[in-house]
C-alpha cells in the first residue's frame, strides 16, 4: 500500500489542482482514513483532504475520526465566511476613518486559491502604522465591540463579537527572532501603495509580499516547524501569480534568505508538482512533517543546539532583553533610559499572567542534549538552508 504521506499529497493535489486520483489511492484512503485525518489535522489541511474525499465519492469506514473528517470541509467553508465578514468590516472601518493599513498573509494569499475557503487561517493579520495603532484599536473596540486581548512585541490582539481573532501589527519583525532580514522587513511601508480605487487600503509589492512569506516561514521553521500549508502557499505564489522572479530573488538575497527560499521551492515542487528530491529536500521534508503547523519543542531545541545556542545563553537572552529589543515593548525608555531596569522587571512580572508561565517554561527548559548524529544532521541542514554560516 502507498505510504500515508503519498496518499495525503495526492488528495491535496486533487482538491486544489484538480489532478486525478487513481484507483490504488482510492483504496488506500479507505484503509488509512483515520491516519490521514490525524496527520492532516496536525498540519491544518484536513479540510482539503475532506473535500477531495467528498468530491471523488471515496467510501470510508464509519469511525469516530472519519465522521470528523467528513465535517472538515463544510466547517472550513463556514469559518471562511465568518472570517471574511469581519475582514471586510475592518477594511471598511479603517478606510472610512482614514487609517492606512495593509492586509497580510492568508487574507491575501487565499484570493489566489481556486476557492478562498481552501486557505484556512486562525486569525486576520493587518499592518497599521505604529502611530495609528491606538486609534485603530479604539475604533474596533468602541464602535464595533471588539475585545482587546494581549499586546505583543509587534502586534495587538483583538476578538470580534463572532470570536474572530484580529492581529493588528505595527511592525513585521519580532524581537525574539533574530534574522538578517529584519532591517529590510521593517521598511515595509516603502513597498506598499494604495489599492486601486482605495485611499488607505494598501497592498504590498509582489516581491516584498513574497519576501515576507519566506521570512515568516524561516521564523517558524527555526521555532520548531511551519507545517505543510506555507509550502502550498509558496507553490501558489510561484505558479498562479504573475511575478518577476529576478525582483523576488534580489530582495531574498539582500536578506540572506535566497538559499532557504530555493530549498523551500524545491520541496514545494516535490510535493505538489513533478519536482525531484535530494538529500537536503528529504531532510527538510522530515523536519517539516514532524513539526506540524505550530512546531514541536523537540524540533525547536534541535535548531537551538545546532546553532550553538547554549542553554545558559538562551536563558540569559530570554530573561534579559537588550536595550534595542526592550525599547520596542517599552517605548518610554527611548526618552528615559534610566527606566530600563524597571521595565525589565515589568517584563518578568508578566510571568504571573495566565498563559505566560507555559511560554516561559517552553522557552527556558531544554531537554537532554540530542545525540551527536542528530546534532550534526541538524547543523548541516541549517547550513544547506542558509540559516547558519558554515564553519
Secondary structure, 3 states (H helix, E strand, C coil): CCCHHHHHHHHHHHHHHCCCCCHHHHHHHHHHHHHHHHHHHHCCCHHHHHHHHHHCCCCCCCCHHHHHHHHHHHHHHHHHHHHHHHHHHHHHHHHHCCCCEEECCHHHHHHHCCCHHHCCCCCEEEEECHHHHHHHHHHHHHHCCCEEEEECCCEEEEECCCCCEEEEECCCCCCCCCCCCHHHHCCHHHHEEECCCCCCEEEECHHHHHHHHHHHHHHHHHCCCCCCHHHHHHHHHHHCCCCCHHHHHHHHHHCCCHHHHHHHHHHHHHHHCCCCCCHHHHHHHHHHHHHCCCCCHHHHHHHHHHCCCCHHHHHHHHHCCCHHHHHHHCHHHHCCHHHHHHHHHHHHHHHHCCCHHHHHHHHHCCCCCCCHHHHHHHHHHHHHCCCCCCC
